[in-house]
């Protein structure tokens, strides 16, 4: 989503971060679909990056929780890209 730099931009961007966090949490409950969870994490990272960039552009500090979550999501994302995706399939008799 493209957001103008008006007064509501930070509110909208933070709302996107909250929504993305909720999606990731919801996908981690019960049977986990790895592909859906991966996509949700990518969207969360994008939302956090956009919010952090807007804070920086306004010369505002990045809250420690956001900073730490960004590090975590960046690490997850970079590790995922660095290692090839391995799928295990089980057949009868395995």
matplotlib code that plots the C-alpha trace (Angstrom):
import matplotlib.pyplot as plt

x = [0.0, 1.3, 0.7, 1.1, 3.4, 0.5, -0.4, -2.2, 0.7, 2.2, -1.2, -1.9, 1.5, 1.4, -2.1, -0.5, 2.2, -0.5, -2.6, 0.5, 1.5, -2.1, -1.9, 1.4, 0.1, -3.1, -1.2, 1.0, -2.0, -3.0, -1.8, 0.8, 0.9, 4.6, 4.0, 1.2, 3.3, 6.3, 4.2, 2.7, 6.2, 7.2, 4.3, 5.1, 8.7, 7.5, 5.0, 7.7, 10.2, 7.7, 6.8, 10.5, 11.4, 8.6, 9.8, 13.4, 12.2, 10.5, 13.6, 11.7, 13.2, 12.5, 10.9, 13.1, 10.4, 10.1, 13.9, 14.2, 11.3, 12.9, 16.1, 14.3, 12.2, 15.2, 17.2, 14.4, 14.0, 17.7, 18.2, 15.2, 16.7, 20.2, 19.1, 17.3, 13.8, 13.7, 10.4, 10.1, 7.4, 6.5, 5.3, 3.9, 6.7, 8.9]
y = [0.0, 3.4, 6.0, 9.7, 11.5, 13.3, 13.2, 9.9, 8.0, 6.7, 5.6, 3.7, 2.2, 1.1, -0.4, -2.4, -3.7, -4.7, -6.5, -8.3, -9.4, -10.8, -12.7, -14.3, -15.2, -16.7, -18.8, -20.2, -21.8, -25.3, -27.0, -24.7, -24.2, -23.3, -21.5, -19.3, -18.5, -17.6, -15.2, -13.7, -13.1, -11.5, -9.1, -8.4, -7.6, -5.3, -3.5, -3.1, -1.8, 0.8, 2.0, 2.2, 4.1, 6.6, 7.1, 7.7, 10.1, 12.1, 11.9, 10.0, 7.2, 3.6, 1.9, -0.8, -3.5, -2.6, -2.5, -6.0, -7.4, -6.0, -7.8, -11.0, -10.9, -9.9, -12.8, -15.2, -13.9, -13.9, -17.5, -18.6, -17.1, -18.4, -22.1, -23.9, -25.0, -28.6, -30.5, -33.8, -36.2, -39.4, -42.4, -45.6, -47.7, -44.8]
z = [0.0, -0.9, 1.8, 1.5, 4.0, 5.6, 9.3, 9.0, 7.3, 10.5, 11.8, 8.6, 8.5, 12.1, 11.4, 8.6, 11.0, 13.6, 10.9, 9.6, 13.1, 13.7, 10.4, 11.4, 14.9, 13.4, 10.9, 13.7, 15.5, 14.7, 11.6, 10.1, 6.3, 5.8, 2.5, 4.0, 7.0, 4.9, 2.8, 6.0, 7.4, 4.2, 4.4, 8.1, 7.2, 4.4, 6.7, 9.4, 6.9, 5.5, 9.0, 10.1, 6.9, 7.5, 11.1, 9.8, 7.2, 9.9, 12.1, 14.7, 16.8, 15.9, 19.0, 20.5, 20.0, 16.3, 15.9, 17.5, 15.5, 12.3, 13.1, 13.8, 10.6, 8.5, 9.9, 9.2, 5.7, 4.9, 6.3, 4.2, 1.1, 1.8, 2.2, -0.5, 0.3, 1.2, 1.0, 2.6, 1.3, 2.9, 1.1, 2.4, 3.7, 4.9]

ax = plt.figure().add_subplot(projection="3d")
ax.plot(x, y, z, "-o")
ax.set_aspect("equal")
plt.show()
